[in-house]
Amino acid sequence: MTQNTRPPQTRLPLRPSQIRHRHFNERRRGLDPVEIRSFLHEVADELAVAQKALVAVQEENVRIKSALRAWQSAQAANHRYR
């Protein structure tokens, strides 16, 4: 391996471009480089989709928490003046 030699616990999350551009040392009787490259692109595409979905879920979570806080504040205000 030529990249990301840090221990796993200190690595930043992989980005799809890191997967697409990853290079491995060549060996005499190694695997088919075209097949490896194709697989890495497939994995990178799936990672990009997963990361976009994660961002969407995080944004929805913020929206829901904000709406819940607003609702709780309104309910607290209604109960104070009864």
C-alpha angles and dihedrals in degrees: 000000000000102000138047098028092160118107113274094249092061098043121109117234113282118257121213091244090057090056094045093051098040114129128199131199113265120238129195095248097024132142125286106281092208091054091047092049091049091050092048090053090050091050091046091052091051091047091052091052092048092049092050090050090049091053090049091051092048091051091048089049091054090048093050093047090050092050090048092051091050091049092047091050091050091048092049091050091050092051095048095062100046 
